[in-house]
């Protein structure tokens, strides 16, 4: 008896036949849901780490646009020597540049660096709060990527390929480990700022079932629009509706064999459970005044308040078993007014970022939560000036060949600086870390061999690191 046959019968027969057949559908889905929460994936495959993980969760702080390493993480006194000068052609001939020419003049940084923490890690004066947690940070000064424009760079960073349509790293983490949260999505997306170039492609499940895609949350009001029932619909009525729709979807899936129907059923079920959990997640009344002040939740600056709220939400989510939290903050793409915009951006985000690390550590969560901070590439040592008539208009172009990121917690070394760039940060001089290496290392912290965590599609096994990448063991504690 299929879905179409049932619907052609009389109302009485419809009801009897539907309930009989639906029982199998709902029961099968309930079993599938329970298995998924216990580490099984759709289709009955047992998912488990390849070895003991050092991290259970990931909070990825994505600074969209490419923060400048010169002003933040990689001091280059030699810029002063070349300030206002064009570099010799042999130094710039291999650079990938988006907007400026290789003959553009060098611009020295205006900001001072000083040693921080017991490790003596040199950080910019623009990051005083981050300096307070320097001994928890693993700073990578030798990052490299292959893409020099935003969307391809973000695709490569999150999916391992500049070609759209592949699963993002949050999807891979959820596919590999499942979720420990029954009432929240396993992969959540929080946004602040004006929006990212990559958009939804930064958290898409690609060719995996949509069950593994990121779920965007809002930082105020209902975390997801229309999550609250309309007037006149109580929870019992909502449950009946979900059961009815789920049963029909299950019958349809049996007829057409489309795995996306399973994902649709899962979405309805999860939304129903979220109606109980989400309001509590968004309610900060159980947080101490000291905690709220540490994050800067009450700031009058809208962006700072939004970013701080997201940092606190990220901590509350990993407490509740969310596997992967992607925070996307836009935009750090300072082609112009760098010396004005970057200090303001750091003033808005530095305190909440450091507060997140302090709070995770206070609660004993940092050791099992991998925190990653960075953009899709860095900036050039040469200046970009789009309005020559304005002296303050100076900025920096995209620079994929050498930039900085940092990690913390989850099995990586704290108070450690990895890699070096040349005197102008044109290229990596020691211990390069490609974005594929970063992906491989993150998966290693989650307990996976990046070459063995694969997904079959179109006749071959795909992986996050494509055909490249190695675990950077010097980053591991």
N, C-alpha and C positions, 0 to 999 in steps of 0.2 A: 504494500500500500504506500503510494508516494503522496507528496504534498498536494498535487493537482487533483488526484483521485479523492482525497479527503474533502477538499473544498467543493467538489461537485455534488456531494451527497446532500440529503435533507438536513435541516438544522439539528434535529434530534440525533440522527446518525453522525453528523459532523461532530457533535459534542462528545458522544461516546467514543467514536473512533479517534478523535483528536486527543482526548485524555489518555486513552490507552497507548497510542503511539507516542504522544508527547512525553509520557513518563520515561520511555527509553531515552528520548533526546535529552531531556533535562537531567536525568540521572547520569547519562554519559558525560554531559558537560560538567556536572558537579564533580564527578570523579576526576575528569581532566583538570579541573581547577585545583582540586586538592593535590593532585600529583605535581602540577606546576609549582605550587607553593612549597612542595617538599623537594624541589630540585629536578623535577622532570620537565621536559619540554613537550610541545605539541607533537603528537606522533608517538609518544611513549619513550623517547630516547632519554636515558639517564645522563644528566649533565653533572660533572664533578671536576674540580681543579685537577690538573695533572700532577701537582705537588702542593705542599703546604703553602698557602698564601700568606703574605705579610700584610695585605690590605683586604678589607671586606667591602669597602665603599670608596667611591671617588667623588670629590668635589672639584670640578674643573672651572677655574676662573678665567674665562676667555676675554681678553682685552682686545676687542675687534679693532682692526685698523693698523696695528703694529706699533707698540710703544717704543720710544727711542731709548736704546741701550746706552747711548752716550750721556744722556741726562739722568739715568737711573741706576744702572748696574755695572757698567764697564768704563771706568775712568781712563781717559786718554789724554794725558798732558801734551802729547805730541801735536794734538790739534792746534795748540797755541802757536807752535812753530810754523804751521802751514796756514794759519788763519788768514782768510782773504786772498789766498793764492790758488791757482789751478794746479792740479797734480800732474806730474809727467805722464804722457800717454801710456807708457809701459805699465804704470800702476793701475790704470783704470780700463784698459782695453777689454778685459773679460767681464766687466761688471754688467749685470742685468738691470737696466734703469727704465722706469715707467714714464717719467716726465722730463727729467733734466738731461743735459748732455754731459759726457765725461769731462768736459772742460769746465764744468761749474766749479765755483770757488769753495774752498773748505770753510766750514763754520765751527769755531771752537765752542765748547759748552760753557755756559755762564754759571754753572752750579758746582758746588764743592762736594768732594767725597771725603769720608773719614771712616776709620775702622770702627766696627760695631761688635758688641758682644765679646765673649771670651775668645771666639774664633778669630776676631780681628777682620771680619769680612768688610770690605770697603763698599759702602753704599752711599747714595746721594743724599744730600740734605733735604731733598724733596720727599724722602721716605723715612721720617723720624720714627714713626710707629713700627714700621717694618724692621727698623734697626733694633728695636726692643726684642724682637723674636729672631734675630739673625742666627742664633745658635740652633734654631729648629729648621733652618732653610738650607736646601741643597741648591745652590745657584749654578746654573749652566751658562757659561759665557761663550760657548762654541756651537750654538745651534745653527743648523743649515736647512734650507728647503730648496725646492726646484722651481717654485712659482713666484713671480714677482708682481702679480696683480691679486686683488683681494679675493674674489670668488674662487679662482683656481687654488690660491694659497689655503683658503679655508677648507675647500674640498680635500686637498692633499693632507692637511693636518687631521681632519676628522674622519675621512674615509679611506685614506691611503692612496687615493687616485685623484687626478684632476678631471677625470671623466665623471659626470653626474650619474647617480643611480645606484651607488653602493651604500652598504650600511655604515653608519657612523660608529665611533668608538663606544658611545653609550649603548648602542644596540648590541654590539659585540659583547660588552660586559653583561648585559641582561640575558643574551642568548647563552652565554657560557655559564653563568652562575644563577640565573633566575633572580627572584626578588624575595627578600625576607619580610616584606610588608604585604599584608593581606588587603589593606584598605587604602593604600596609596599606590600610584604607578611606580614601577621599578626604575624608571628613567624619567626624570623631571627636568624641565627647562625653565629658568628664571631669566628675565630680561630687564635691562635698564639702559637708559640712553635712547638714541634716536633710531636704532635698528641696524642690523648687520647686513653686509653684502651677500653673504651666503644664505641668510634667511633660514627657511625650514630645511634646506639641504644639510645644515650643520647638525640636525638631530633626526634626520630621516632614517627609516629602517631599510631603505633601498629595496633590494630584491628579497630581503627577509620578510616574513609576514608582518603586517603593521602592528601586531602585538608588541613588537620590539622597538617601536619608534618612541621618541621623546614626547612627553605631554607638557605643553606650555602651561605654566601657572601665572596668574596675576599676583602682584604683591599687596593688593588691597581688595576689600570686598570679597565676593565669591572668587575663589582661586581659579575656577573655570566657569564661564558664563553658563547660565541656565542650570547650574548644579542644584539650586534650590527648587523644590517642588512649587508649582503654582498654587494659588489659593484653592482650597477645596479638595486637594489631593493629599491624603495622608500616607504614611509609610506602608501601611498594609495594602492600600490600593496600588501604590507604586510597585510593591513586590509582586502583586498579581499581574500587573502589566509586563514587568520584566520577565516573569515566568512564561507568560503567553507568547511574547515576542521571541524569547529564547527558544521555545519549543518549535515555533514556526521556522525560525532560522536554522535550527538543527535538522528539521525535515528537509528544508531546501538544500542544506549542505549535503545530506545523504543523496539527494537527487542529482546535484550538479558537481559535487566533489571539489568545491572551491574553498581553499584553506582560509581565504580572507573572511569567509562567513564565521569561522571560529574566532577570528580576531574581533569581528563585530559583536559576537556574543560576549566575549571577554570584556569588551569596552562597556557594554551595558551593565554587566555584573559589577565591574570595578566602579563605575559611576555610582551605582546604588550603594556600594559599601563606602565610597568616599563621602557620601552625604552625611555619614556619621562622623567620619574622621577629620575631614577638611576643616570644618569650623573650629575644632580644637587646635588644629595645626596653626591656624591663623590668629588664634587668641593668645596674645603675649602676656595676659594677666598673671600667669604663673611664673613669669620671669622676674627676677629681682630688679629693683631700680638701678643697682650697680651694673647689672648685665646690660640693661637697655642703654645706660649712659656709656658703657664701654664701646658698644657698637655705634653709638651716635644716632639711635633710632629717632630721637626727638628733634633732629636738626631742622632748621627752617629752610635749608637748601634742598630743593626737591630731588635733585639727582642723588645727593648724598643720602638723604632719607630713604630713597628707593633702593640704592645699592646696599645700604646698611640693613634694611629690612630683608633683602634677599640673602645676605650673609647669615643672618640669624635664622631665616627659614631653612637655609641649606643645612645648618647644624641640627635643627629640629627634625629635618627629614631623615638624615642619616641615623639619628636616634631612633626613628621609627622604621628603620630597615630599608629605606630607599637605596637602591644600589648605586645609582649614578645621578649626580646633580650637575647640570651644566648651567653655569651662570654666564650670560653673554652681556658684556657691557660695551656700548658703542658711544662715541667713536674716538679712537686714539690715532686717527689718521692725520697727523699734523703736518700737512704740506705748507701750511701758513700759520703765522702767529704762534709758533712752537713755544717761545719763551713766556707767553701769556697763558696759553691753553693748558700746557702740560702741568704747570704748578697748580692750577685750579683743579685739574682732573685728579692729581695726586692728593690734594687737600680733601677732596670729596671721597676718595676710596682707600687711602692709606690706613686710616684708623679702623674702619670696619674690617678690612682684610686682616690686619694684625689681630683684631679682636676675635675673629673667627679661629685663628690658630691658638690663641690663648684660651679660648672657651673650650675648644676640642681637647686641648691638653688638660685643662682643669677637670673635665668630665671623664678623662681616661679614654677618649675617643680618637686622639690624634695618632696613636700607634696603629690603629686599624683603619684609619681613613687617609687615603692618599689625596693630597691637595696639590693642584697644578695651577700655575699662574703664567700667562703669556699670550702673545698675539700670533698671527700667522707668519710674520717676518719682522725685521727690524727697520732701521732707518740709515740713510747714507751719511758719511762724514761731510759731503758737499751740501751746500745750501740750495734750497729752492725758493725763488722769489717770484711770485705771481703778480705783485703790484710794486714795481720798482720805485714808485713815488712814495711808498710807505716803508720807512726803515724797520718798523716792527713787524713787517709782513713775513719775515724769514721763517722757513720751515725746512723739513728734510723729506727726501723721496724714499720710496720703498727699497729695502735692502735685504734680499733673501740669503746672501752668502755667509753672513756672520751676524748673529744677534743673541739676545739673552732671554732665558726663561728661568723659573724656579719651581721646585717641588718641595713638599714637606710631608712628614708623617709616613704612615703606610709602608715602612721598610726602607726608606731612603735615608742617607746620611744627613744629619743636621750640622750646621756650621761648616759646610764644605763648599768649596768653589771648584768647579770642574771646567777644564779647558781654558784655552787662551786664544785671543785674536792678535793680529799684528798691531803695530803701533798706532794705526789709524782705524782698526777694526774693518779693514777692507776684506780680509779673508781670515779663516781660522788657521792659527799657527800650531795648535796642539790639541789633540783629543777631540776631533769633530764629533758632533751628535746630530745626525740627520733626523728629520721628523719620523721616519720609519723606525729609527733606533729608539726614539722616545716612545712610540707606540708599543714596540716590542718590550721595552722596560716596564711600561705601565701594565701590560698584560702579565708579565712575569710577577709583578707585585700582587696581582690578583690570582696567581697560582696557575697560569697557563703558559705553555710553550707556544709562542706566536706562530710557529710553523705547523703546529698540530691543531690549533683552534681554527677550523675551516667550516665553510658552509657550501653545500653543493648547489650549483646554479649553471644552467646552460652547458651542461656536459663537463664541467670541471669544478674543482674545489677552490673557492676563493678564501682569502684571509685578509685581515685588516692591513697587514704590512705588505700586501701584494707579493712581490718576489724579492723584496729587499729587507733590510733591517737586522739588527743584532741587539741583544741585551747589553746595556752599558753597566757592567758589574761594578765599576768604580763608584757608581751612584748609590749602590745598595749598602745598607748598614750591616 
